[in-house]
Amino acid sequence: MTISPITRMGGSHVSLTLFSSREDWAEGAAREILSRIEAHLSTHRTVSIGLSGGTTPTPVLQNLAHEIMGWSDEKKRRILWFFVDERCVGPEDPQSNYRMVREALLTPGKIPGETVFRMRGEHPSAEEEALRYERLITELLGPSIPHPPTMDILLMGIGPDGHTASLFPGTSPEDDHHRLVISVPRQGDRVARISLTYRMLAWGGERLFLVAGADKKNILQKVLSGEGDLPSQWVLREAGSLGRPTRFLLDGASAPTS
Ligand SMILES: O=C1O[C@H](COP(=O)(O)O)[C@@H](O)[C@H](O)[C@H]1O
């Protein structure tokens, strides 16, 4: 599938893969993630993955759990699971990204707890927790100077307003300064959040956007049109300027028509 305006977003570094049904998408996306994990582990001791929340990734993570559950503990310990963002709620709250990931992937995949690095949404200070997570990332993945440490695979989503991770419309990479993780204040009904920054997302080895469902069709069309300053567009542009690839894994219902 080709969409010409996409070249304006991330140049040749952006590609789309379309799966016909939601079921094919969930299976195919899990296979894509798995093949990148295996490829990375064939040349590196460990692979780091950033997980997004919301509802879209659930069936993909369930399929991934099914593939990984039979692995030896030794091999499972070579995957380091991080979070792209979290809502400032407890780990049992229905809004918790960690809760969704635990139920879909960690528990069924029998993932060793010591390989999972969650953002503690229940911390009384989101800012302190963002700073702790930033330190954790640099300890585990490398220094933040001269550029952010690299998470090898970032699983990302797009919200109906074009947000990605917990970076919302009206923000831009200029707001990041030198941070890797930020706290995002509560706004209206939206609870406060903790999020990786644009820099951190752009420097990731590869971004896989998991997008499915008819309710994502319009926003995806807009994102890929190249016109605008939506957070997901900033990520594509910044990663593209670093020559880092981004791939969209779409189901038929979400795919743009032109
Ligand atoms: O708020 C969030 O939304 C986006 C998209 O979620 P979805 O439910 O529309 O798929 C998600 O990527 C992010 O992690 C989450 O916190």
Ligand as a Chemical Component Dictionary entry (heavy atoms), coordinates in Angstrom:
data_LIG
# 
_chem_comp.id                   LIG 
_chem_comp.type                 NON-POLYMER 
_chem_comp.pdbx_formal_charge   0 
_chem_comp.three_letter_code    LIG 
# 
loop_
_chem_comp_atom.comp_id 
_chem_comp_atom.atom_id 
_chem_comp_atom.alt_atom_id 
_chem_comp_atom.type_symbol 
_chem_comp_atom.charge 
_chem_comp_atom.model_Cartn_x 
_chem_comp_atom.model_Cartn_y 
_chem_comp_atom.model_Cartn_z 
_chem_comp_atom.pdbx_ordinal 
LIG O1 O1 O 0 -4.084 7.537 26.091 1  
LIG C1 C1 C 0 -3.537 6.738 25.384 2  
LIG O2 O2 O 0 -3.928 6.650 24.100 3  
LIG C2 C2 C 0 -3.095 6.136 23.083 4  
LIG C3 C3 C 0 -4.053 5.512 22.086 5  
LIG O3 O3 O 0 -4.903 4.629 22.805 6  
LIG P1 P1 P 0 -6.094 3.826 22.107 7  
LIG O4 O4 O 0 -6.902 3.220 23.229 8  
LIG O5 O5 O 0 -6.884 4.810 21.299 9  
LIG O6 O6 O 0 -5.455 2.807 21.258 10 
LIG C4 C4 C 0 -2.100 5.128 23.632 11 
LIG O7 O7 O 0 -1.120 4.861 22.640 12 
LIG C5 C5 C 0 -1.442 5.623 24.908 13 
LIG O8 O8 O 0 -0.503 4.684 25.430 14 
LIG C6 C6 C 0 -2.500 5.823 25.913 15 
LIG O9 O9 O 0 -1.997 6.205 27.165 16 
# 
loop_
_chem_comp_bond.comp_id 
_chem_comp_bond.atom_id_1 
_chem_comp_bond.atom_id_2 
_chem_comp_bond.value_order 
_chem_comp_bond.pdbx_ordinal 
LIG O1 C1 DOUB 1  
LIG C1 O2 SING 2  
LIG C1 C6 SING 3  
LIG O2 C2 SING 4  
LIG C2 C3 SING 5  
LIG C2 C4 SING 6  
LIG C3 O3 SING 7  
LIG O3 P1 SING 8  
LIG P1 O4 DOUB 9  
LIG P1 O5 SING 10 
LIG P1 O6 SING 11 
LIG C4 O7 SING 12 
LIG C4 C5 SING 13 
LIG C5 O8 SING 14 
LIG C5 C6 SING 15 
LIG C6 O9 SING 16 
# 
